[in-house]
Amino acid sequence: MNAVIQRYELETDNAPPISVRISRSKQRGEVGVRVSDAGGGVPIGDLSRVMRYFFTTTPPMVPTYTYSVQFGAPLSGIGVGLPFARLYARLMGGDLRLASLPGHGTDVHIVLDALGRGPL
């Protein structure tokens, strides 16, 4: 979502929607979640680094101490969202992976153990 906001800045009303799809496999006991955006994708050179804590492609923001769309949420863009999400998915017996199309957008695939058996 942060990438879409950055790409479309103040024109978020014209931004493409972020798609979320949830599915379930009874045979394998898994639940899948796919989150897709059109925020420009992850540059190929950064794909191997996006799961490192504190790695970010977000340009630094200068706090204004007043509300501003450009300032964002307190933890937005500091490089903890994807690593934490993957950590939580793994703690719940699943995993998180990215598929990115540079210049277009990114799909995040999360697979979880639907039976709650814990880490694999």
PEHUBEL-V938501 format. One record per pair of residues at least 6 apart in sequence whose C-alpha atoms are under 6 Angstrom apart, sorted by the first residue. I is the first residue (numbers start at 1). J is the second residue. If there is no record, write none. Layout:
i = {I	I}
j = {J	J}
This chain:
i = {3	4	7	18	18	19	19	20	20	21	21	22	22	23	23	24	24	29	30	30	30	31	31	31	32	32	33	33	34	34	35	35	36	36	37	37	38	38	39	40	40	40	41	41	41	41	41	41	41	42	42	43	51	53	53	54	54	54	55	56	56	58	86	89	90	91	92	92	93	93	93	93	93	94	94	94	95	95	96	96	97	97	98	98	99	99	100}
j = {39	39	39	36	37	35	36	34	35	33	34	32	33	31	32	30	31	114	112	113	114	111	112	114	110	111	109	110	108	109	107	108	106	107	105	106	104	105	105	103	104	105	100	101	102	103	104	105	106	100	102	102	83	79	80	78	79	80	79	78	79	77	96	95	119	119	118	119	112	113	118	119	120	111	112	113	110	111	109	110	108	109	107	108	106	107	106}
